[in-house]
Amino acid sequence: MSPYFLFVLPPMLLAMYAQGALKSRYAKACKVPSSVSGAAAARAILDSAGLQNIAIERIAGELTDHYDPRSKVLRLSENSYNGRNLAAIGVAAHEAGHAIQDAKRYKLMVIRQIAVPLASFGGNSALALIAIGLAINVMQLAMLGVLGFGMVALFQIINLPVEYDASARAKKQLAELGFLSPDQKPIVRSMLGAAALTYVAGTLSAISQFLYFLLAVMGRSGRR
């Protein structure tokens, strides 16, 4: 087995498990009816936080839900918007949690927004810079690519507690507003926990790739 796979295989396996768990738990939560739709739950959560200015829009796709801090819009996929089930209100509440983070200037949320363009640049250019740098034997260029992977890893590290905090806010608000009965809470908690695990896997994957390429480029530099 190549050294690269020794680095990336563990987080890859974790990602596969997390995706499977999320799919299974999401499907289970979809089968449990809720008293309101996802859009209605999100609206109630936002209004309770004084965020009547945040719009809620429906978008295409499945689990394409997100909060846009630039436009101050919460976008929900079809099931999350119209669905009257635990999956819908759980996902919608999670995204509403991000809107509350933004409104309260949650520090890690602010830092994450600053890190987005750096991570985007790193993710798009890192591998090319490393490959070109190694091919023409310019280690400074290859190291610049390594730093690109570092930006991606840093973004994931910052993003992880942001996602966990949004889920914590979601569970708290759903319970306080009376949208979950005691026997429904574990179902939503389990689904959001599986979603959080996918972020853990993404973080470990980014860190593993960064470490692999850092060691590879440093090793090449040492042999010069």
Secondary structure as GFF3:
##gff-version 3
##sequence-region A 1 224
A	DSSP	alpha_helix	3	30	.	.	.	ID=ss1
A	DSSP	alpha_helix	38	48	.	.	.	ID=ss2
A	DSSP	beta_strand	55	58	.	.	.	ID=ss3
A	DSSP	beta_strand	66	68	.	.	.	ID=ss4
A	DSSP	beta_strand	73	76	.	.	.	ID=ss5
A	DSSP	alpha_helix	78	82	.	.	.	ID=ss6
A	DSSP	alpha_helix	86	103	.	.	.	ID=ss7
A	DSSP	alpha_helix	107	135	.	.	.	ID=ss8
A	DSSP	alpha_helix	139	176	.	.	.	ID=ss9
A	DSSP	alpha_helix	185	222	.	.	.	ID=ss10
###
